[in-house]
Amino acid sequence: MMVAKEGCNFMFITIYLLLIPGLGVHSLSYDYSATTKCLVEPERAQYGGGIIVNPGFDDNIDSWRVFGKGSIKEQISNEGNRFIVAHNRTQPLDSFSQMVQLQKGMLYTFSAWFQVSEGSDTVSVMFRTKESELVRGGQVIAKHGCWTLLKGGIAANFSSPVEILFESKNSSVEIWADNVSLQPFTKKQWRSLQDANIERVRKRRVRFQITRVNETALKGATVMARAVKLNFPFGCGMNHYILTNKDYQNWFVSRFKFATFTNEMKWYSTEKKQGVENYTVADAMLKFTKENGISVRGHNVFWDDPKYQPEWVKTLSPADLAKAAAKRIESVVSRYKGQLIAWDVMNENLHFHFFEDNLGQNASAEAYARAFELDPGTKMFLNEYNTIEYSGDEASSPVKYLQKIKEIRSFPGVGGMSAAIGLQGHFASGQPNLAYMRSSLDLLATTGLPMWLTEVSVDPQPSQAEYLEEVLREAYSHPGVDGIIMFSGPAQAGFNATTLADENFKNTPAGDVVDKLIQEWGTGPNIATADGTGMVDISLHHGDYDVTVTHPLIHSPITMNLSVKKDFSMETIRVKMDT
C-alpha cells in the first residue's frame, strides 16, 4: 500500500452537527470523497479498510484466496506499492476473494482501486451469498498504467457470511487491486449521518440578540421564522387531471412549487397524428403552474425507447424520421423557450437507442446541441433510471452514465450548455440499497454538474412509506443533489404506484411521510426562545423568511425579512424592542 501525494482531487469530509456552544459535537463520519481520475498510485483505503483484513496487502496476500480457476500473487510497483494480482484467468469471475460476515439491516460501503494488465475493461465487485447468489455491488472501468476508484455498496437483508470477489468479462487480462475497504453502518448511524449532513449542507444557524432599547436582555422573547420561499426544489409529478379536479389543484398547490408533467409534453401526446400538433393540454397545465408560482421541468423532447414513440413514427424511414425529429425539437423547445427550468432532452439514452439506430451514433448529442441552440438559458438533462436504484443494471451504472454525459458535452455545438444529471429514482420492491445509492451520488457529483432525482417512486409493498422516506432523506442529505421531483400523487389523478392520497384525498402512509418531510425541511414553524442573555440560536433551511419577534411584556412585535443562503455568515442580528 502506498498513498498518492499528488494529482488527486480527494477530500475527506467529517460530518458534524454543531450544537449550542458548550454542549458538544456529534462525531460520526462518512467519506464522501470520490474521483473519476486515473491515478499513478492509489489513494489509501477508506476507513482503513473497514472489516477487510489486509486491505493494502502489507502482509503479502494473507487472508485473500483464489476464486475460480486462475492464480493470485502479490506484485510490487517501481514506487514500492504492494497490490494483489489475479492472473492465468479463463473465466470472468476468476479473481481473488475474502470472506466477510454481513449482519441483517446494516449498510456496507465498498471501495477499492483497480488496474488491468492491458487496455481497459469493466471490473465489478460481487458479493456471493451462501446460496451462491451473486449480488453486484458496483463497477468501474479499469485501465492499464493507472489506478481507478470503484465505489459501491450493499444493503444486507440477511445475516450470513458472504464472499467478496471481482469480475472482469475479458478473462485475458489480469485484475490488479489495492486498498480494498468494506465499512459497515447501522441504520441508526446512517440516519444520524443524514441528519448531521442536512445541518451542514442544507441549513445555516442564525443568532439573534433580543434586548430593550436600553440594551438590557429580554429573557423569554420569542423568535418565529416563517418560510416564504425555500431554496431547495422539492416537487411532484403532475398530470392532466389538475385541469379539472379542484381537490387535486388544492392538494398540489398547498405542498409543491416544482413539477414535471408526467406525459403531457411528450411527443406521443402532442403529435398523435403526423403533422397534427396539439399542445392544448400542456399549455393549459403550464398556465396553471405559472398562476400558482410552480416551476416546471420539461419532460421530454425525445424518448429513446422504441416502444414509446408515436405510432406513426415507428414506421418512418431514416430520412423521414430525421425530418420529423427536426420538426419535433424545433416545435416543442421553441414553444416553451424560457418558460421551463429544465429539459430532459433524450430520455433513457443509456438503455435504449431508437434514434441512434435510425439516425446514427451522434443522434443524441445532436439533439442536445439543437435544444441548446433553441433554448440556451435552460438546463439540459440526461435522464436515466437504475443509475442509483439498482446495482445490477450494468447499462446505466454511474460509470456508464459518466461516459455518456462526457460524450454529449464534448460534441460540437454544446459549448456553454448547462448540462445536468437526471436520476429517475424508481425503486422496486425490497430494501433500497442506500450504500450503493450514496456511493453512486458521490461519483456523479465529481462532475460538478447540477444533479436532480427526477422521478422518485417506490413500488407498492408493506414498507413502502418507510422506504420512500429513506430514499428522500438520502437524496436531500447528499451535498451533490440539487433537487428532487417525485412521480407520485393522489389516487384520483391515477397515481397507483406511489400513492400519496386516497380517493377521498386522505393521506396514505406515504403521503404522511411526504408531508412530514415538507414540514421538517423548512415549512414547519421555526420557533425559539431567548435565554437570560437575550440570545436566540435557530437553525434554518436555506430560503427566505418572515421573522417575528415577540415578548409577553411588550405589545408591539418586531417583524423583518431574512434571507438564509449557503454563504450566510453567522453574525448576531440585534433586535431592540421598545416598551
C-alpha positions as CSV (number, residue, x, y, z in Angstrom):
1,M,0.0,0.0,0.0
2,M,1.2,3.5,-0.9
3,V,-0.7,6.8,-0.6
4,A,-0.8,9.2,-3.5
5,K,0.7,12.6,-2.8
6,E,-0.1,14.5,-6.0
7,G,-2.6,14.6,-8.8
8,C,-5.6,13.7,-6.6
9,N,-8.8,15.7,-6.0
10,F,-9.9,14.0,-2.8
11,M,-11.5,15.5,0.2
12,F,-12.4,13.6,3.4
13,I,-15.4,15.2,4.9
14,T,-16.1,14.8,8.6
15,I,-19.8,15.3,9.2
16,Y,-20.6,17.1,12.4
17,L,-23.6,18.7,14.0
18,L,-22.7,21.8,15.9
19,L,-24.9,22.1,18.9
20,I,-25.5,25.0,21.2
21,P,-21.9,26.2,22.2
22,G,-20.5,24.2,25.1
23,L,-22.8,21.2,24.6
24,G,-20.5,19.1,22.4
25,V,-20.2,17.8,18.8
26,H,-21.7,14.8,17.1
27,S,-18.6,13.0,15.6
28,L,-19.7,10.2,13.2
29,S,-18.1,10.4,9.8
30,Y,-18.7,9.2,6.2
31,D,-16.1,9.6,3.5
32,Y,-17.8,11.3,0.5
33,S,-14.5,11.5,-1.4
34,A,-14.5,10.2,-4.9
35,T,-12.7,10.7,-8.1
36,T,-13.0,9.5,-11.7
37,K,-9.4,10.3,-12.5
38,C,-6.9,7.6,-13.2
39,L,-4.0,8.0,-10.7
40,V,-0.4,6.9,-10.9
41,E,-0.7,5.5,-7.4
42,P,-3.9,4.5,-5.5
43,E,-5.2,6.5,-2.5
44,R,-5.3,5.0,0.9
45,A,-8.1,2.5,1.8
46,Q,-11.2,4.4,3.1
47,Y,-11.9,3.7,6.8
48,G,-8.6,1.9,7.0
49,G,-10.2,-1.0,5.1
50,G,-13.2,-1.4,7.5
51,I,-13.8,-5.1,8.1
52,I,-11.4,-6.2,5.2
53,V,-8.4,-8.0,6.5
54,N,-5.1,-6.9,4.9
55,P,-6.7,-4.3,2.7
56,G,-3.5,-2.7,1.4
57,F,-1.5,-6.0,1.1
58,D,1.1,-5.0,3.5
59,D,1.1,-8.7,4.7
60,N,1.6,-10.1,1.2
61,I,-1.7,-11.7,0.2
62,D,-2.7,-13.1,3.6
63,S,-6.4,-13.5,4.1
64,W,-7.1,-13.5,0.4
65,R,-7.7,-16.6,-1.7
66,V,-8.2,-17.7,-5.3
67,F,-11.7,-17.6,-6.6
68,G,-12.3,-19.7,-9.7
69,K,-9.6,-21.3,-11.8
70,G,-6.9,-18.6,-12.0
71,S,-4.0,-17.8,-9.8
72,I,-3.2,-14.9,-7.4
73,K,0.0,-13.2,-6.4
74,E,1.4,-10.1,-4.8
75,Q,3.1,-7.6,-7.0
76,I,5.2,-4.5,-6.1
77,S,5.4,-1.4,-8.3
78,N,8.6,0.5,-9.0
79,E,7.5,3.0,-6.3
80,G,7.2,0.2,-3.7
81,N,3.4,-0.1,-3.8
82,R,2.1,-3.6,-2.9
83,F,-1.1,-4.9,-4.6
84,I,-2.8,-8.2,-5.5
85,V,-2.9,-9.6,-9.0
86,A,-5.3,-12.2,-10.4
87,H,-3.7,-13.9,-13.4
88,N,-4.0,-17.0,-15.6
89,R,-7.7,-16.2,-15.8
90,T,-10.1,-18.1,-18.1
91,Q,-13.5,-17.1,-16.8
92,P,-15.0,-13.6,-16.0
93,L,-15.1,-14.4,-12.2
94,D,-11.6,-15.8,-11.9
95,S,-10.2,-13.4,-9.3
96,F,-9.3,-13.1,-5.6
97,S,-11.8,-13.2,-2.7
98,Q,-12.2,-12.7,1.0
99,M,-15.0,-13.9,3.3
100,V,-16.8,-11.4,5.5
101,Q,-19.8,-11.6,7.8
102,L,-22.8,-9.4,7.0
103,Q,-25.4,-8.5,9.6
104,K,-29.0,-8.1,8.6
105,G,-30.2,-4.5,8.5
106,M,-26.8,-3.0,8.1
107,L,-25.4,-0.9,5.2
108,Y,-21.9,-1.6,3.8
109,T,-20.0,0.9,1.7
110,F,-17.3,-0.6,-0.6
111,S,-14.3,0.9,-2.3
112,A,-11.1,-0.3,-3.9
113,W,-8.6,0.7,-6.6
114,F,-8.2,-1.3,-9.8
115,Q,-6.0,-1.7,-12.8
116,V,-5.9,-4.2,-15.6
117,S,-2.8,-5.6,-17.3
118,E,-3.6,-4.2,-20.7
119,G,-6.1,-1.9,-22.4
120,S,-9.2,-1.2,-20.3
121,D,-12.2,-3.3,-19.1
122,T,-15.1,-3.0,-16.6
123,V,-14.3,-4.5,-13.2
124,S,-17.2,-5.2,-10.9
125,V,-17.3,-6.1,-7.2
126,M,-19.6,-9.1,-6.5
127,F,-21.0,-10.4,-3.2
128,R,-21.5,-14.2,-3.3
129,T,-24.0,-15.4,-0.7
130,K,-24.0,-18.9,0.9
131,E,-26.8,-19.8,-1.6
132,S,-24.2,-18.9,-4.3
133,E,-26.3,-15.9,-5.4
134,L,-24.2,-13.2,-6.9
135,V,-25.0,-9.6,-6.0
136,R,-23.3,-6.9,-7.9
137,G,-22.1,-4.0,-5.7
138,G,-20.6,-1.6,-8.2
139,Q,-18.3,-1.3,-11.1
140,V,-15.5,0.8,-12.6
141,I,-13.7,1.0,-16.0
142,A,-10.1,-0.1,-15.0
143,K,-7.2,0.9,-17.3
144,H,-3.6,-0.2,-17.7
145,G,-1.0,2.2,-16.3
146,C,-3.0,3.9,-13.7
147,W,-5.5,3.2,-10.8
148,T,-9.2,4.0,-10.8
149,L,-11.6,4.0,-7.9
150,L,-14.6,1.6,-7.6
151,K,-17.1,2.8,-5.1
152,G,-20.3,0.9,-4.3
153,G,-22.1,-1.0,-1.6
154,I,-24.7,-3.4,-0.4
155,A,-27.7,-3.4,2.0
156,A,-27.7,-6.6,3.9
157,N,-31.2,-8.2,4.1
158,F,-29.7,-11.3,5.8
159,S,-27.1,-12.3,8.3
160,S,-24.6,-14.6,6.7
161,P,-21.0,-14.9,5.6
162,V,-20.5,-13.7,2.1
163,E,-17.6,-13.9,-0.3
164,I,-16.3,-10.7,-1.9
165,L,-14.9,-11.3,-5.4
166,F,-14.4,-9.5,-8.6
167,E,-15.5,-9.8,-12.2
168,S,-13.8,-8.8,-15.5
169,K,-15.6,-10.2,-18.6
170,N,-12.3,-10.0,-20.5
171,S,-10.6,-13.1,-19.0
172,S,-7.4,-12.5,-20.9
173,V,-6.4,-9.5,-18.7
174,E,-5.1,-9.6,-15.2
175,I,-7.1,-7.8,-12.5
176,W,-5.0,-5.7,-10.1
177,A,-6.4,-4.4,-6.9
178,D,-5.3,-2.3,-3.9
179,N,-6.6,-0.6,-0.8
180,V,-9.9,-2.5,-0.5
181,S,-12.5,-1.4,2.0
182,L,-15.9,-2.6,3.3
183,Q,-17.3,-0.3,6.0
184,P,-20.5,-1.3,8.0
185,F,-23.0,1.2,9.3
186,T,-26.1,0.6,11.4
187,K,-29.3,2.2,10.2
188,K,-29.2,4.4,13.3
189,Q,-25.7,5.6,12.4
190,W,-26.7,6.1,8.7
191,R,-29.7,8.2,9.8
192,S,-27.5,10.2,12.2
193,L,-25.1,11.0,9.4
194,Q,-28.0,12.1,7.2
195,D,-29.3,14.4,9.8
196,A,-25.9,15.8,10.5
197,N,-25.2,16.4,6.8
198,I,-28.6,18.2,6.4
199,E,-27.5,20.6,9.1
200,R,-24.2,21.1,7.3
201,V,-25.3,21.4,3.6
202,R,-29.0,22.5,3.7
203,K,-29.2,24.8,6.8
204,R,-27.5,27.7,8.4
205,R,-27.6,28.8,12.1
206,V,-28.9,32.3,12.8
207,R,-28.3,34.1,16.1
208,F,-30.5,36.9,17.4
209,Q,-29.9,39.0,20.5
210,I,-33.1,40.5,21.9
211,T,-32.9,43.5,24.2
212,R,-34.8,46.5,25.3
213,V,-33.9,49.9,23.8
214,N,-31.6,50.4,26.8
215,E,-29.8,47.1,25.8
216,T,-30.9,45.1,28.8
217,A,-31.5,41.5,27.8
218,L,-35.1,40.3,27.2
219,K,-35.3,36.8,28.5
220,G,-38.2,34.8,27.2
221,A,-38.5,36.8,23.9
222,T,-39.8,34.5,21.1
223,V,-38.4,34.4,17.6
224,M,-40.7,32.8,15.0
225,A,-39.3,32.4,11.4
226,R,-41.9,31.5,8.8
227,A,-40.6,30.3,5.4
228,V,-41.8,32.4,2.4
229,K,-39.7,30.6,-0.1
230,L,-37.3,27.6,0.3
231,N,-34.3,27.3,-1.9
232,F,-34.2,23.5,-2.4
233,P,-36.5,22.3,-5.1
234,F,-38.8,19.5,-3.8
235,G,-41.7,18.8,-6.2
236,C,-44.0,16.2,-7.6
237,G,-45.2,14.9,-11.0
238,M,-48.4,16.4,-12.3
239,N,-50.8,15.2,-14.9
240,H,-53.8,16.5,-16.9
241,Y,-56.3,15.8,-14.1
242,I,-55.0,19.0,-12.5
243,L,-57.1,21.0,-15.1
244,T,-60.5,19.6,-14.0
245,N,-60.1,18.4,-10.4
246,K,-60.3,21.2,-7.9
247,D,-59.3,18.9,-5.0
248,Y,-56.2,17.9,-6.9
249,Q,-55.3,21.5,-7.5
250,N,-55.7,22.4,-3.8
251,W,-53.7,19.3,-2.8
252,F,-50.8,20.1,-5.2
253,V,-50.6,23.9,-4.6
254,S,-50.6,23.6,-0.9
255,R,-47.5,21.4,-1.0
256,F,-45.3,21.9,-4.0
257,K,-43.6,24.7,-6.0
258,F,-41.9,22.4,-8.6
259,A,-43.4,20.0,-11.0
260,T,-42.8,17.7,-14.0
261,F,-45.7,16.9,-16.4
262,T,-45.7,13.1,-16.5
263,N,-46.8,12.7,-20.1
264,E,-48.4,15.8,-21.5
265,M,-45.3,17.3,-23.2
266,K,-44.1,14.0,-24.7
267,W,-44.1,13.6,-28.4
268,Y,-46.8,10.9,-28.3
269,S,-49.1,13.3,-26.5
270,T,-48.5,16.4,-28.7
271,E,-48.5,14.8,-32.1
272,K,-50.6,11.7,-32.1
273,K,-51.2,12.0,-35.8
274,Q,-48.4,13.0,-38.1
275,G,-48.5,16.7,-38.9
276,V,-51.3,17.5,-36.4
277,E,-49.8,19.1,-33.3
278,N,-51.9,19.7,-30.2
279,Y,-50.4,21.5,-27.2
280,T,-53.7,22.4,-25.7
281,V,-53.3,20.3,-22.5
282,A,-49.6,21.1,-21.9
283,D,-50.3,24.8,-22.5
284,A,-53.2,24.8,-20.0
285,M,-51.1,23.0,-17.4
286,L,-48.3,25.5,-17.8
287,K,-50.7,28.3,-17.4
288,F,-52.0,26.8,-14.2
289,T,-48.4,26.3,-12.8
290,K,-47.5,29.9,-13.7
291,E,-50.6,31.3,-11.9
292,N,-49.6,29.3,-8.8
293,G,-45.9,30.0,-8.8
294,I,-44.9,26.5,-9.7
295,S,-41.7,25.9,-11.7
296,V,-41.8,23.1,-14.4
297,R,-39.2,20.7,-15.8
298,G,-39.7,19.9,-19.5
299,H,-40.2,16.2,-19.9
300,N,-39.3,15.2,-22.6
301,V,-38.1,16.2,-26.0
302,F,-37.3,12.7,-27.2
303,W,-37.6,9.2,-25.6
304,D,-35.0,6.7,-26.9
305,D,-37.2,3.7,-26.2
306,P,-38.8,2.4,-29.4
307,K,-41.9,1.4,-27.5
308,Y,-42.8,5.0,-26.6
309,Q,-42.6,6.7,-30.0
310,P,-45.8,8.0,-31.6
311,E,-47.2,5.1,-33.6
312,W,-46.7,6.8,-36.9
313,V,-43.0,7.4,-36.0
314,K,-42.2,3.7,-35.6
315,T,-42.7,3.0,-39.4
316,L,-40.8,6.0,-40.8
317,S,-37.7,5.6,-42.9
318,P,-34.5,7.1,-41.5
319,A,-34.7,10.1,-43.9
320,D,-38.3,10.8,-42.9
321,L,-37.5,10.2,-39.2
322,A,-34.8,12.8,-39.4
323,K,-37.2,15.4,-40.8
324,A,-39.9,14.5,-38.2
325,A,-37.4,14.7,-35.3
326,A,-36.1,18.1,-36.5
327,K,-39.6,19.4,-36.6
328,R,-40.4,18.0,-33.2
329,I,-37.5,19.5,-31.4
330,E,-38.0,22.9,-33.2
331,S,-41.7,22.9,-32.2
332,V,-41.6,21.9,-28.6
333,V,-38.4,23.6,-27.4
334,S,-39.2,26.9,-29.3
335,R,-42.8,26.9,-27.9
336,Y,-41.6,26.7,-24.3
337,K,-38.3,28.6,-24.6
338,G,-37.5,30.4,-21.4
339,Q,-40.6,29.1,-19.6
340,L,-39.1,25.9,-18.1
341,I,-36.3,25.3,-15.6
342,A,-35.0,22.1,-17.4
343,W,-35.3,19.9,-20.4
344,D,-35.0,16.1,-20.4
345,V,-33.6,16.1,-24.0
346,M,-33.1,12.4,-24.7
347,N,-34.9,10.2,-22.2
348,E,-33.3,6.9,-21.1
349,N,-30.5,7.2,-23.5
350,L,-28.3,4.5,-21.8
351,H,-30.9,1.7,-22.0
352,F,-32.4,2.4,-25.5
353,H,-31.1,3.6,-28.9
354,F,-34.0,4.2,-31.2
355,F,-32.7,7.4,-32.6
356,E,-29.1,6.2,-32.8
357,D,-30.1,3.1,-34.6
358,N,-32.0,5.1,-37.2
359,L,-30.2,8.3,-37.4
360,G,-26.6,7.5,-36.5
361,Q,-24.4,7.3,-33.3
362,N,-24.4,11.0,-32.8
363,A,-28.2,11.4,-32.8
364,S,-28.5,12.1,-29.1
365,A,-25.6,14.5,-29.0
366,E,-27.1,16.4,-32.0
367,A,-30.4,16.6,-30.1
368,Y,-28.7,18.3,-27.1
369,A,-26.8,20.7,-29.4
370,R,-30.1,21.7,-31.2
371,A,-32.0,22.0,-27.9
372,F,-29.3,24.2,-26.5
373,E,-29.3,26.3,-29.7
374,L,-33.1,26.8,-29.4
375,D,-33.3,27.4,-25.6
376,P,-29.8,28.3,-24.4
377,G,-30.8,29.5,-20.9
378,T,-32.3,26.2,-19.8
379,K,-30.6,23.2,-18.1
380,M,-30.3,20.2,-20.4
381,F,-30.6,16.9,-18.5
382,L,-29.6,13.3,-19.3
383,N,-32.5,11.5,-17.6
384,E,-31.9,7.8,-16.7
385,Y,-33.2,5.0,-14.5
386,N,-31.3,2.5,-12.3
387,T,-28.1,4.6,-12.1
388,I,-28.7,4.9,-8.3
389,E,-31.5,2.5,-7.7
390,Y,-30.2,-0.9,-8.8
391,S,-26.5,-2.0,-8.7
392,G,-27.3,-5.0,-11.0
393,D,-28.1,-2.8,-14.1
394,E,-24.8,-2.5,-15.9
395,A,-26.2,-0.5,-18.8
396,S,-26.8,2.6,-16.6
397,S,-24.2,2.3,-13.9
398,P,-22.6,5.6,-12.7
399,V,-19.5,4.7,-14.8
400,K,-21.6,4.3,-18.0
401,Y,-23.6,7.5,-17.2
402,L,-20.4,9.5,-16.8
403,Q,-19.2,8.2,-20.1
404,K,-22.4,9.2,-21.9
405,I,-22.6,12.7,-20.5
406,K,-18.9,13.3,-21.3
407,E,-19.6,12.2,-24.8
408,I,-22.6,14.6,-25.1
409,R,-20.6,17.5,-23.6
410,S,-17.7,17.0,-26.0
411,F,-19.9,17.2,-29.1
412,P,-19.5,20.3,-31.3
413,G,-22.2,22.9,-30.6
414,V,-22.7,22.3,-26.9
415,G,-20.0,24.6,-25.6
416,G,-21.6,26.7,-22.8
417,M,-24.5,24.4,-22.5
418,S,-25.8,24.0,-18.9
419,A,-25.7,20.1,-18.8
420,A,-27.3,18.4,-15.8
421,I,-27.6,14.9,-14.3
422,G,-31.1,13.5,-14.1
423,L,-31.6,10.3,-12.0
424,Q,-35.1,8.9,-12.1
425,G,-35.1,7.1,-8.8
426,H,-37.7,4.3,-9.4
427,F,-37.1,1.9,-6.6
428,A,-38.5,-1.6,-6.9
429,S,-39.8,-3.7,-4.0
430,G,-37.3,-4.5,-1.2
431,Q,-34.9,-2.6,0.9
432,P,-33.3,0.3,-1.0
433,N,-29.6,-0.1,-1.3
434,L,-28.7,3.3,0.3
435,A,-25.0,2.4,0.4
436,Y,-24.9,1.9,-3.4
437,M,-27.1,5.0,-3.9
438,R,-24.8,7.2,-1.8
439,S,-21.6,5.9,-3.5
440,S,-23.2,6.5,-6.9
441,L,-24.1,10.0,-6.0
442,D,-20.5,10.6,-4.7
443,L,-19.1,9.5,-8.1
444,L,-21.6,11.5,-10.2
445,A,-21.0,14.6,-8.0
446,T,-17.4,14.7,-9.1
447,T,-18.6,16.3,-12.4
448,G,-19.7,19.4,-10.5
449,L,-22.9,19.4,-12.6
450,P,-26.4,20.1,-11.2
451,M,-27.9,16.8,-10.1
452,W,-31.6,16.0,-9.5
453,L,-33.6,13.0,-8.7
454,T,-36.3,13.4,-11.3
455,E,-39.0,10.8,-10.9
456,V,-38.8,9.2,-7.4
457,S,-41.1,6.4,-6.7
458,V,-41.2,3.2,-4.6
459,D,-43.2,0.2,-5.6
460,P,-46.2,-0.8,-3.5
461,Q,-45.2,-3.0,-0.6
462,P,-45.8,-3.2,3.2
463,S,-42.8,-1.0,3.9
464,Q,-43.4,1.5,1.1
465,A,-43.7,4.6,3.3
466,E,-40.5,3.7,5.3
467,Y,-38.5,3.0,2.1
468,L,-39.8,6.2,0.5
469,E,-38.6,8.2,3.5
470,E,-35.2,6.5,3.4
471,V,-34.7,7.4,-0.3
472,L,-35.9,11.0,0.1
473,R,-33.7,11.6,3.1
474,E,-30.7,10.1,1.4
475,A,-31.1,12.4,-1.6
476,Y,-31.8,15.5,0.5
477,S,-28.8,14.9,2.7
478,H,-26.3,14.4,-0.1
479,P,-24.3,17.6,-0.9
480,G,-24.3,16.9,-4.6
481,V,-28.1,16.8,-5.0
482,D,-29.7,20.0,-6.2
483,G,-33.4,19.0,-6.4
484,I,-36.0,16.2,-6.1
485,I,-39.1,15.5,-8.1
486,M,-41.4,12.6,-7.1
487,F,-43.5,10.7,-9.6
488,S,-46.3,10.2,-7.2
489,G,-49.6,11.8,-6.2
490,P,-53.3,11.3,-5.4
491,A,-55.3,8.2,-6.4
492,Q,-57.9,10.5,-8.1
493,A,-55.2,11.6,-10.6
494,G,-54.3,8.0,-11.4
495,F,-51.2,7.6,-9.3
496,N,-51.5,4.0,-8.3
497,A,-47.9,3.1,-7.6
498,T,-46.6,5.6,-5.1
499,T,-50.0,7.0,-4.0
500,L,-49.9,9.9,-1.6
501,A,-53.6,10.4,-1.1
502,D,-56.6,8.0,-1.4
503,E,-59.7,8.6,-3.4
504,N,-61.0,11.0,-0.7
505,F,-57.7,12.9,-0.6
506,K,-56.9,11.4,2.8
507,N,-53.2,10.8,3.2
508,T,-51.7,7.4,2.7
509,P,-48.8,6.4,4.9
510,A,-46.5,7.5,2.0
511,G,-48.4,10.8,2.0
512,D,-47.8,11.2,5.7
513,V,-44.1,10.8,5.1
514,V,-44.0,13.4,2.4
515,D,-46.0,15.9,4.5
516,K,-43.7,15.3,7.4
517,L,-40.6,15.9,5.3
518,I,-42.1,19.1,3.7
519,Q,-42.6,20.5,7.2
520,E,-39.3,19.2,8.6
521,W,-37.4,20.7,5.6
522,G,-38.4,24.2,6.3
523,T,-42.2,24.9,6.1
524,G,-42.9,24.0,9.7
525,P,-42.8,26.6,12.4
526,N,-39.3,27.6,13.4
527,I,-39.7,29.0,17.0
528,A,-37.0,29.6,19.6
529,T,-37.0,31.5,22.9
530,A,-34.3,33.9,24.2
531,D,-32.2,32.8,27.2
532,G,-31.1,35.0,30.1
533,T,-28.7,37.0,27.9
534,G,-31.4,37.6,25.3
535,M,-29.7,35.3,22.9
536,V,-31.6,33.0,20.5
537,D,-30.0,30.4,18.2
538,I,-32.1,29.0,15.4
539,S,-31.2,26.6,12.6
540,L,-33.0,27.4,9.3
541,H,-33.1,25.8,5.9
542,H,-31.8,27.9,3.0
543,G,-34.6,30.2,1.9
544,D,-36.4,33.5,2.6
545,Y,-38.2,34.0,5.9
546,D,-40.6,36.4,7.5
547,V,-39.4,36.8,11.1
548,T,-41.5,38.0,14.0
549,V,-40.1,38.8,17.5
550,T,-42.5,39.0,20.4
551,H,-42.3,39.3,24.2
552,P,-45.1,38.8,26.8
553,L,-44.4,42.3,28.3
554,I,-44.1,44.2,25.0
555,H,-47.2,44.9,22.9
556,S,-45.6,45.7,19.6
557,P,-43.9,42.8,17.8
558,I,-40.8,43.4,15.6
559,T,-41.0,42.0,12.1
560,M,-38.3,41.6,9.5
561,N,-37.3,39.7,6.3
562,L,-34.4,37.3,6.4
563,S,-32.6,35.5,3.5
564,V,-30.6,32.4,4.5
565,K,-28.2,31.1,1.9
566,K,-25.3,28.7,1.7
567,D,-22.8,31.5,2.2
568,F,-24.8,33.0,5.1
569,S,-22.5,34.4,7.7
570,M,-23.5,33.8,11.3
571,E,-23.4,37.3,12.6
572,T,-25.6,38.2,15.5
573,I,-28.8,40.0,14.5
574,R,-29.5,42.6,17.2
575,V,-33.2,43.3,17.8
576,K,-34.2,46.1,20.2
577,M,-37.8,46.2,21.5
578,D,-39.4,49.4,22.7
579,T,-41.7,49.0,25.8
